[in-house]
Amino acid sequence: MQRSILIARRLNRTACAAAAALAFLGAGAQAQSITANFAGLSLADTRGLVGGNYAPPDTDGAIGNNEFVEFINGGYAVFSRTGTLLAPVVSDATFWANAGVSSTLINQGLTDTRIKFDPLSQRWFATEITIGTGTGNNIQNNSVLVGVSRTSNPLDGWTSTSFNVAGNTRFNDYPTLSVDANAIYVGSNDFNTTGTAFIGSTISTIPKSSLLTTAPTTTGISTFTQNTGSPSMGFTPQVATNYGTGYTGAKIVAISATAFNQVQVTPINNTGAAGATLGSATTVNIAYDGNTTVVRQPDGSRSVDGLDNRFSGTIYQVGNKIYAVNAINNGNTGGTTAAGSDSIHWMVLDATTNAVIQEGLITDGARDLWQPTIAANANGDVVIGYNKAGTDLNISSFAAVGKTVGGVLSFSQQVLLKTSGVNNYTDGFNSPPSRWGDFSATMVDPTDPNTFWTIQEVATDSTTWGTQISAITTTSAVPEPGATAMLMAGLGFVGWVARRKRAA
């Protein structure tokens, strides 16, 4: 356990007229093209930087005005939009040292990278946690590192700050990173100091004005910590990332920490300055839930971890809609082992009322779909990036493209981005199931709202993980005449669209 700690894990709306129109529209109403598709970092690129094997990579990255930045466990890389490396790859430890973080913090060990480009401030934000000052099986006093780019160009350098959430009383794990016009937000699952029990969750909000300075600070930080006795913020809480303006508050969204088929939504107010306040949580009932199963592969093995039903990727708010996605077992509505396949559960919430506007599943028979992440634009176009595998399919990177018509979101065919070249991946140094993920990232291109980027994990050989970076551009095709006639008749239509790390 040199690099990180093994911790315990917890664990429609449709209309007859729309359905009729769908039959007329067919697959032509939503078109998409893959406009970039290249290999990102792999274990082969980073093992020399960190001194050994590790898994999973914590697959994360973001697209900016001109560059795609990949920031994963063990590696930081800046690519052009076509996949050319623009600078030498460095380790995450070197990245933080260059940004001014002390060796005292870096030498505690690092894990759980997150990164975002903020089109509002034209800056990049990155986070990673330290393992803390504990020894042996004692984990405590860990810190959150926060990086801020000096300009919109990540190659112009970074500055940094850090904060400690709860001293020696808990270990803050699996951080989430969110951004809006007022603040950045870091959420965590909290464990006891031996890493054996989930004891609650934390959300910290840092005013953006404190970070967008020559020497960023955490001045004005507000931290909200809850224990399992009152876990209203849920499991793996995160604030919805929102690039809109005119908001003074935000919403925390998380799967319930105590019950299946429930989501917790908690308002957080006045986040642009010191003294942010937490509102009362609303419990939202959902139709689909249940822990994932171990992923199947063509060699007949079940050797890859599907994680669980947390919202592992970014949750986005666009206008008055909140978009979230998680992986579930569609044959399992609770926490026990059950037959079924891992499937993608997506949902759209009303940001004012917290009500479920729509939710659904993306499935593919006996194949497993997992590690999803979602993004949406103002037109209601939605892309979900994820992994898929089965007895007839090597682990692959996929995307599903969706379109909102008449208030109804539907998804198109699933788009293959990259198929791994091996049919029996295992990380080779952990006991099964092999670690995978722990998350992925999908986002809208800040220079083109019709283009979405996603970064997913793949296998480069039977014991080596890699990453794949892809861009999908969506366009709305002209409806067929029959469908247009239906529209004119007022029947409406729907467009055709359809963890933790253990080191060697």
C-alpha positions as a printed NumPy array, in Angstrom:
array([[  0.   ,   0.   ,   0.   ],
       [  2.645,   2.468,  -0.996],
       [  0.547,   4.745,  -3.143],
       [ -2.837,   4.693,  -1.508],
       [ -5.099,   3.058,   0.961],
       [ -7.497,   0.196,   0.554],
       [-10.685,   1.4  ,   2.185],
       [-14.114,  -0.06 ,   2.702],
       [-16.652,   0.758,   0.008],
       [-20.336,   0.905,   0.629],
       [-21.065,  -0.456,  -0.42 ],
       [-41.279,   8.423, -17.881],
       [-41.813,  10.327, -19.198],
       [-42.956,   9.473, -22.811],
       [-45.96 ,  10.21 , -24.974],
       [-47.785,   8.183, -27.601],
       [-47.398,  10.955, -30.132],
       [-43.669,  11.095, -29.443],
       [-43.344,   7.358, -29.874],
       [-45.234,   7.515, -33.138],
       [-43.045,  10.307, -34.403],
       [-39.979,   8.329, -33.401],
       [-40.997,   5.569, -35.757],
       [-41.034,   8.061, -38.598],
       [-37.829,   9.808, -37.676],
       [-35.698,   6.686, -37.423],
       [-31.987,   6.985, -36.721],
       [-31.533,  10.123, -38.821],
       [-32.804,  12.739, -36.382],
       [-29.583,  12.905, -34.395],
       [-26.252,  12.553, -36.134],
       [-22.785,  12.525, -34.621],
       [-19.203,  12.183, -35.752],
       [-16.041,  11.247, -33.897],
       [-13.835,  14.3  , -34.413],
       [-10.881,  13.299, -32.221],
       [ -9.812,   9.911, -30.927],
       [ -6.339,   9.264, -29.534],
       [ -4.507,   7.377, -26.81 ],
       [ -3.869,   9.134, -23.529],
       [ -1.506,   8.063, -20.782],
       [ -1.046,   4.439, -19.8  ],
       [  0.565,   2.525, -16.97 ],
       [  3.544,   2.042, -19.284],
       [  3.942,   5.843, -19.442],
       [  3.694,   6.449, -15.714],
       [  5.119,   3.442, -13.848],
       [  8.628,   4.807, -14.279],
       [  7.515,   8.171, -12.913],
       [  6.056,   6.709,  -9.727],
       [  8.326,   3.703,  -9.316],
       [  5.982,   0.779,  -9.844],
       [  2.621,  -0.591, -10.857],
       [ -0.645,   0.786,  -9.556],
       [ -4.319,   0.772, -10.373],
       [ -6.671,   2.287, -11.148],
       [ -5.575,   5.494, -12.87 ],
       [ -8.518,   7.609, -11.681],
       [ -9.212,   8.527, -15.264],
       [ -9.715,  12.276, -15.528],
       [ -9.021,  15.094, -17.931],
       [-10.53 ,  18.235, -19.416],
       [-10.629,  20.192, -22.649],
       [ -9.691,  23.864, -22.702],
       [ -9.544,  26.44 , -25.445],
       [ -6.689,  24.703, -27.239],
       [ -5.408,  21.831, -25.106],
       [ -6.646,  18.64 , -23.519],
       [ -5.091,  18.109, -20.074],
       [ -4.983,  14.624, -18.601],
       [ -4.415,  14.424, -14.852],
       [ -4.403,  10.926, -13.406],
       [ -2.764,   9.061, -10.564],
       [  0.92 ,   9.175, -11.393],
       [  0.784,  11.433, -14.431],
       [  0.079,  14.899, -15.836],
       [  0.062,  15.478, -19.594],
       [ -0.936,  18.28 , -21.955],
       [ -2.092,  17.26 , -25.434],
       [ -3.078,  19.214, -28.496],
       [ -6.59 ,  18.66 , -29.76 ],
       [ -5.24 ,  16.066, -32.157],
       [ -3.284,  14.111, -29.558],
       [  0.209,  15.557, -29.827],
       [  2.015,  15.84 , -26.509],
       [  2.885,  19.515, -26.005],
       [  5.293,  18.989, -23.089],
       [  7.01 ,  16.064, -21.402],
       [  4.782,  13.961, -19.173],
       [  5.468,  14.49 , -15.472],
       [  4.286,  12.638, -12.387],
       [  1.509,  14.064, -10.251],
       [  4.113,  14.624,  -7.52 ],
       [  6.22 ,  16.72 ,  -9.908],
       [  3.141,  18.628, -11.022],
       [  2.423,  19.683,  -7.435],
       [  6.042,  20.469,  -6.674],
       [  6.132,  22.757,  -9.723],
       [  2.94 ,  24.411,  -8.451],
       [  4.585,  25.193,  -5.108],
       [  3.313,  22.419,  -2.833],
       [  5.73 ,  21.507,  -0.06 ],
       [  7.595,  18.218,  -0.132],
       [  6.158,  17.542,   3.346],
       [  2.684,  17.204,   1.876],
       [  3.744,  15.495,  -1.352],
       [  5.756,  12.873,   0.512],
       [  2.647,  11.767,   2.39 ],
       [  1.541,  10.103,  -0.84 ],
       [ -1.01 ,  11.235,  -3.396],
       [ -4.2  ,   9.867,  -4.898],
       [ -7.535,  10.78 ,  -6.472],
       [ -6.857,  13.387,  -9.126],
       [ -9.52 ,  15.699, -10.542],
       [ -9.23 ,  18.534, -13.067],
       [-11.544,  21.026, -14.758],
       [-11.276,  23.932, -17.176],
       [-13.521,  26.815, -16.136],
       [-14.67 ,  28.828, -19.17 ],
       [-15.949,  31.629, -16.908],
       [-12.599,  32.478, -15.302],
       [-10.535,  31.008, -18.148],
       [ -8.512,  29.029, -15.624],
       [ -7.875,  25.386, -14.864],
       [ -8.548,  23.919, -11.418],
       [ -7.053,  20.648, -10.16 ],
       [ -7.289,  18.736,  -6.899],
       [ -5.696,  15.676,  -5.337],
       [ -5.629,  14.352,  -1.785],
       [ -2.635,  13.313,   0.3  ],
       [ -2.62 ,  10.062,   2.21 ],
       [ -1.882,  11.875,   5.474],
       [  0.465,  11.503,   8.412],
       [ -0.665,   8.125,   9.707],
       [  1.567,   5.078,   9.736],
       [  0.793,   1.431,   9.103],
       [ -2.966,   0.938,   9.062],
       [ -3.574,   4.364,  10.565],
       [ -4.736,   6.984,   8.073],
       [ -5.42 ,  10.512,   9.256],
       [ -4.752,  14.2  ,   8.847],
       [ -4.839,  14.129,   5.061],
       [ -5.016,  17.293,   3.001],
       [ -6.648,  18.43 ,  -0.212],
       [ -4.258,  20.052,  -2.694],
       [ -5.793,  22.698,  -4.96 ],
       [ -4.057,  23.833,  -8.145],
       [ -4.937,  26.9  , -10.228],
       [ -3.438,  27.619, -13.645],
       [ -1.843,  31.031, -14.131],
       [ -3.659,  31.57 , -17.425],
       [ -5.999,  29.733, -19.756],
       [ -2.924,  27.961, -21.126],
       [ -1.958,  25.093, -18.791],
       [  1.619,  25.299, -20.092],
       [  2.014,  28.754, -18.497],
       [  2.338,  27.15 , -15.07 ],
       [  0.279,  26.572, -11.965],
       [  0.025,  27.907,  -8.425],
       [ -1.497,  26.108,  -5.473],
       [ -2.923,  26.064,  -2.004],
       [ -4.174,  23.317,   0.294],
       [ -6.523,  22.698,   3.168],
       [ -7.116,  20.102,   5.847],
       [-10.738,  19.25 ,   6.49 ],
       [-10.972,  17.411,   9.762],
       [ -7.571,  17.035,  11.391],
       [ -6.923,  13.68 ,  12.943],
       [-10.544,  12.65 ,  13.291],
       [-11.27 ,  11.251,   9.826],
       [ -9.801,  10.396,   6.464],
       [-11.315,  12.338,   3.561],
       [-11.473,  10.015,   0.593],
       [-12.695,   9.976,  -3.002],
       [-12.835,  13.741,  -3.469],
       [-15.149,  15.284,  -6.016],
       [-14.375,  18.61 ,  -7.715],
       [-17.025,  21.046,  -8.908],
       [-16.936,  24.588, -10.273],
       [-19.433,  27.376, -10.777],
       [-19.346,  31.164, -11.138],
       [-18.823,  31.71 ,  -7.411],
       [-16.677,  28.937,  -5.995],
       [-15.03 ,  25.585,  -6.327],
       [-16.34 ,  22.71 ,  -4.252],
       [-14.633,  19.59 ,  -2.933],
       [-16.709,  16.727,  -1.561],
       [-15.475,  13.576,   0.132],
       [-16.487,  10.291,   1.646],
       [-15.081,  10.158,   5.179],
       [-13.641,   7.109,   6.884],
       [-12.33 ,   6.347,  10.355],
       [ -8.597,   6.545,  10.945],
       [ -8.088,   2.849,  10.214],
       [ -9.924,   3.125,   6.907],
       [-12.375,   0.39 ,   7.823],
       [-15.655,   2.245,   8.254],
       [-17.535,   4.963,   6.415],
       [-18.384,   7.622,   8.998],
       [-19.923,  10.416,   6.967],
       [-19.247,  12.976,   4.27 ],
       [-17.89 ,  16.479,   3.786],
       [-18.38 ,  19.351,   1.361],
       [-15.996,  22.32 ,   1.318],
       [-16.647,  25.467,  -0.684],
       [-13.863,  27.94 ,  -1.524],
       [-14.745,  31.345,  -3.003],
       [-13.287,  31.708,  -6.46 ],
       [-12.083,  35.204,  -5.583],
       [ -9.639,  33.656,  -3.079],
       [ -8.22 ,  31.311,  -5.685],
       [ -7.909,  33.681,  -8.643],
       [ -5.015,  35.624,  -7.182],
       [ -1.267,  35.524,  -7.736],
       [ -0.966,  33.415,  -4.585],
       [ -4.241,  31.497,  -4.17 ],
       [ -5.612,  30.941,  -0.687],
       [ -8.577,  29.246,   0.928],
       [ -9.781,  32.456,   2.572],
       [-13.513,  32.239,   3.114],
       [-13.662,  28.45 ,   2.966],
       [-16.8  ,  26.901,   4.438],
       [-16.812,  23.243,   5.387],
       [-19.838,  21.105,   6.137],
       [-19.25 ,  17.72 ,   7.728],
       [-21.939,  15.178,   8.501],
       [-21.772,  11.85 ,  10.286],
       [-23.584,   8.639,   9.472],
       [-26.115,   9.473,  12.204],
       [-27.389,  12.267,   9.936],
       [-26.029,  11.514,   6.482],
       [-28.288,  13.904,   4.614],
       [-25.603,  14.887,   2.098],
       [-25.421,  11.28 ,   0.934],
       [-22.574,   9.091,  -0.309],
       [-19.898,  10.663,  -2.52 ],
       [-21.514,  14.115,  -2.381],
       [-20.745,  16.668,  -5.038],
       [-22.032,  20.046,  -6.06 ],
       [-23.401,  20.274,  -9.565],
       [-20.884,  22.   , -11.836],
       [-22.601,  24.994, -13.413],
       [-21.065,  27.372, -15.948],
       [-24.104,  29.634, -15.936],
       [-24.159,  33.043, -14.263],
       [-26.562,  34.81 , -11.919],
       [-26.619,  32.086,  -9.263],
       [-25.866,  32.703,  -5.565],
       [-26.153,  29.104,  -4.482],
       [-25.741,  25.562,  -5.715],
       [-27.075,  22.047,  -5.222],
       [-25.297,  19.07 ,  -3.658],
       [-26.404,  15.818,  -5.269],
       [-25.547,  12.315,  -4.059],
       [-26.856,   8.789,  -3.854],
       [-28.348,   8.118,  -0.429],
       [-25.884,   6.718,   2.103],
       [-28.58 ,   4.679,   3.835],
       [-31.144,   3.519,   1.265],
       [-31.362,   2.373,  -2.318],
       [-33.614,   4.079,  -4.848],
       [-33.039,   7.449,  -3.239],
       [-30.997,  10.545,  -4.077],
       [-30.22 ,  13.375,  -1.643],
       [-30.33 ,  16.959,  -2.942],
       [-29.057,  19.659,  -0.557],
       [-28.889,  23.405,  -1.279],
       [-25.763,  25.355,  -0.395],
       [-26.117,  29.135,  -0.361],
       [-23.959,  32.285,  -0.567],
       [-20.921,  30.377,  -1.742],
       [-19.05 ,  33.343,  -3.227],
       [-17.79 ,  34.562,   0.155],
       [-17.153,  33.414,   3.703],
       [-20.161,  32.145,   5.593],
       [-21.838,  29.867,   3.081],
       [-24.828,  28.053,   4.536],
       [-26.212,  24.569,   4.082],
       [-29.928,  24.08 ,   3.6  ],
       [-32.139,  21.116,   4.339],
       [-31.791,  18.022,   2.222],
       [-34.576,  16.693,   0.046],
       [-34.943,  12.963,  -0.485],
       [-35.754,  12.211,  -4.109],
       [-37.111,   8.793,  -4.987],
       [-35.717,   7.234,  -8.161],
       [-36.8  ,   4.238, -10.182],
       [-33.457,   2.535, -10.775],
       [-30.718,   1.645,  -8.303],
       [-28.626,  -1.254,  -7.02 ],
       [-24.935,  -2.048,  -6.706],
       [-22.998,  -3.136,  -9.756],
       [-21.702,  -6.621, -10.386],
       [-18.206,  -7.72 , -11.441],
       [-17.63 ,  -7.121, -15.136],
       [-17.611, -10.007, -17.617],
       [-14.937, -10.49 , -20.301],
       [-14.695, -12.745, -23.371],
       [-12.391, -15.24 , -21.665],
       [-15.248, -16.011, -19.271],
       [-13.662, -14.31 , -16.289],
       [-15.258, -11.848, -13.937],
       [-12.087, -10.071, -12.936],
       [-12.79 ,  -6.327, -13.271],
       [-14.41 ,  -4.25 , -10.538],
       [-17.554,  -2.34 , -11.515],
       [-17.25 ,  -0.04 ,  -8.458],
       [-20.761,   0.707,  -7.129],
       [-23.773,   2.955,  -7.637],
       [-22.221,   6.282,  -6.568],
       [-22.175,   9.288,  -8.879],
       [-18.495,   8.913,  -9.704],
       [-18.286,  11.424, -12.557],
       [-19.21 ,  15.102, -12.673],
       [-22.819,  16.163, -12.193],
       [-23.745,  19.16 , -14.36 ],
       [-26.362,  21.861, -14.077],
       [-27.387,  23.527, -17.321],
       [-30.07 ,  26.154, -16.874],
       [-32.712,  24.674, -14.601],
       [-31.761,  21.058, -15.271],
       [-29.31 ,  18.892, -13.342],
       [-27.836,  15.917, -15.214],
       [-26.42 ,  12.925, -13.337],
       [-25.452,   9.368, -14.223],
       [-24.355,   6.26 , -12.348],
       [-23.854,   2.554, -12.944],
       [-26.272,   0.046, -11.471],
       [-27.09 ,  -3.639, -11.85 ],
       [-30.362,  -3.744, -13.753],
       [-31.258,  -7.079, -12.184],
       [-30.607,  -5.801,  -8.652],
       [-32.748,  -3.241,  -6.869],
       [-30.864,  -3.455,  -3.586],
       [-27.543,  -4.232,  -2.045],
       [-27.474,  -8.018,  -2.303],
       [-25.88 , -10.016,  -5.078],
       [-28.326, -10.651,  -7.896],
       [-28.329, -11.705, -11.497],
       [-28.225,  -8.984, -14.082],
       [-25.964,  -6.74 , -16.099],
       [-24.303,  -3.479, -15.173],
       [-26.221,  -0.694, -16.855],
       [-26.114,   3.082, -17.154],
       [-28.757,   4.942, -15.155],
       [-29.203,   8.563, -16.199],
       [-31.436,  11.169, -14.641],
       [-32.5  ,  14.773, -15.126],
       [-33.602,  16.794, -12.068],
       [-35.416,  20.099, -11.818],
       [-32.91 ,  22.434, -10.154],
       [-35.693,  24.42 ,  -8.47 ],
       [-38.02 ,  21.703,  -7.193],
       [-35.48 ,  18.806,  -7.09 ],
       [-38.093,  16.631,  -8.804],
       [-37.09 ,  13.968, -11.293],
       [-37.911,  15.281, -14.745],
       [-36.85 ,  12.085, -16.454],
       [-34.665,   9.037, -15.882],
       [-33.805,   5.935, -17.819],
       [-31.411,   3.08 , -18.473],
       [-28.902,   2.371, -21.212],
       [-28.324,  -1.366, -21.484],
       [-26.946,  -3.884, -23.935],
       [-28.223,  -7.344, -23.151],
       [-25.728,  -9.431, -21.199],
       [-22.924,  -6.933, -21.698],
       [-21.832,  -4.788, -18.737],
       [-21.776,  -0.978, -18.903],
       [-19.964,   0.893, -16.144],
       [-17.906,   3.963, -15.148],
       [-20.265,   6.457, -16.807],
       [-20.013,  10.233, -16.873],
       [-22.368,  12.775, -18.414],
       [-22.345,  16.255, -19.944],
       [-25.035,  18.405, -21.558],
       [-25.256,  21.651, -23.491],
       [-27.88 ,  24.386, -23.484],
       [-29.698,  22.808, -26.438],
       [-30.41 ,  19.662, -24.431],
       [-27.826,  17.585, -26.286],
       [-26.302,  15.033, -23.917],
       [-23.321,  12.694, -24.168],
       [-22.554,   9.871, -21.743],
       [-19.097,   8.283, -21.911],
       [-18.587,   4.845, -20.343],
       [-16.987,   1.409, -20.579],
       [-18.62 ,  -1.692, -21.969],
       [-17.564,  -5.368, -22.012],
       [-19.082,  -8.812, -22.247],
       [-18.493, -12.409, -23.188],
       [-18.337, -11.257, -26.816],
       [-16.705,  -7.845, -26.36 ],
       [-13.312,  -6.795, -25.016],
       [-13.351,  -3.877, -22.602],
       [-14.185,  -0.855, -24.729],
       [-14.806,   2.868, -24.557],
       [-18.258,   3.98 , -25.711],
       [-20.46 ,   7.04 , -25.868],
       [-24.226,   7.419, -26.059],
       [-25.549,  10.58 , -27.673],
       [-28.851,  12.038, -26.554],
       [-31.117,  14.843, -27.67 ],
       [-33.951,  16.641, -25.91 ],
       [-37.028,  17.305, -28.014],
       [-40.244,  18.606, -26.539],
       [-38.746,  18.266, -23.085],
       [-38.044,  14.554, -23.568],
       [-34.479,  13.215, -23.618],
       [-33.793,  10.131, -25.739],
       [-30.542,   8.403, -26.647],
       [-29.216,   7.189, -29.969],
       [-27.2  ,   4.13 , -30.757],
       [-24.128,   3.51 , -28.618],
       [-20.994,   4.791, -30.364],
       [-17.838,   2.676, -30.156],
       [-14.724,   4.781, -29.494],
       [-12.016,   2.223, -28.69 ],
       [-11.862,  -1.537, -28.183],
       [ -9.091,  -3.003, -26.059],
       [ -6.887,  -5.472, -27.883],
       [ -7.059,  -8.139, -25.165],
       [ -9.965, -10.229, -23.924],
       [ -8.807, -10.976, -20.38 ],
       [ -7.538,  -7.84 , -18.661],
       [ -6.403,  -8.048, -15.06 ],
       [ -4.144,  -5.523, -13.381],
       [ -1.815,  -8.4  , -12.543],
       [ -0.9  ,  -7.445,  -8.981],
       [ -4.155,  -7.237,  -7.007],
       [ -6.416, -10.047,  -6.002],
       [ -9.541, -10.16 ,  -8.18 ],
       [-11.509,  -8.194,  -8.934],
       [ -8.975,  -5.901, -10.535],
       [ -9.351,  -2.202,  -9.867],
       [-10.857,  -0.127, -12.676],
       [-11.752,   3.527, -12.937],
       [-12.369,   4.874, -10.311],
       [-14.092,   7.372, -12.554],
       [-14.08 ,   8.922, -15.989],
       [-14.847,  12.377, -17.37 ],
       [-17.05 ,  13.871, -20.071],
       [-17.428,  17.591, -20.785],
       [-18.637,  20.119, -23.343],
       [-15.97 ,  21.814, -25.456],
       [-15.711,  25.465, -24.275],
       [-15.203,  26.616, -27.872],
       [-17.999,  24.565, -29.464],
       [-21.121,  23.581, -27.495],
       [-21.926,  20.854, -30.035],
       [-18.676,  18.994, -29.321],
       [-18.243,  16.755, -26.296],
       [-14.995,  15.232, -25.031],
       [-14.655,  12.081, -22.97 ],
       [-11.724,  10.227, -21.412],
       [-12.139,   6.547, -20.564],
       [ -9.931,   3.715, -19.343],
       [ -9.044,   0.878, -21.707],
       [ -6.621,  -2.06 , -21.596],
       [ -3.428,  -1.862, -23.649],
       [ -2.418,  -5.432, -22.821],
       [ -3.543,  -8.129, -20.416],
       [ -2.012,  -6.412, -17.369],
       [ -1.643,  -2.777, -18.455],
       [ -4.342,  -0.109, -18.37 ],
       [ -4.419,   2.793, -20.75 ],
       [ -6.698,   5.75 , -21.438],
       [ -8.532,   6.921, -24.541],
       [ -9.439,  10.548, -25.28 ],
       [-12.256,  11.156, -27.739],
       [-14.389,  13.992, -29.074],
       [-17.909,  13.563, -30.459],
       [-19.602,  16.335, -32.415],
       [-23.381,  16.29 , -32.581],
       [-25.62 ,  17.769, -35.229],
       [-29.386,  17.743, -35.62 ],
       [-30.465,  16.33 , -38.948],
       [-33.516,  17.556, -40.858],
       [-36.582,  15.421, -40.029],
       [-38.082,  13.215, -42.694],
       [-41.169,  14.679, -44.426],
       [-43.498,  12.275, -42.661],
       [-42.179,  13.36 , -39.296],
       [-42.443,  17.02 , -40.275],
       [-46.08 ,  16.456, -41.129],
       [-46.628,  14.968, -37.699],
       [-45.02 ,  17.996, -36.125],
       [-47.282,  20.314, -38.078],
       [-50.248,  18.277, -36.9  ],
       [-49.217,  18.954, -33.338],
       [-48.356,  15.39 , -32.382],
       [-44.78 ,  16.328, -31.428],
       [-41.717,  14.147, -31.791],
       [-38.718,  12.781, -30.004],
       [-35.341,  12.812, -31.747],
       [-33.702,   9.41 , -32.131],
       [-31.054,   9.434, -29.617],
       [-31.097,   6.742, -27.088],
       [-11.762,   2.766,  -6.974],
       [ -9.328,   2.293,  -3.737],
       [ -5.999,   2.18 ,  -5.285],
       [ -3.574,  -0.518,  -4.173],
       [ -0.002,  -0.198,  -5.292],
       [  2.242,  -3.028,  -6.249]])
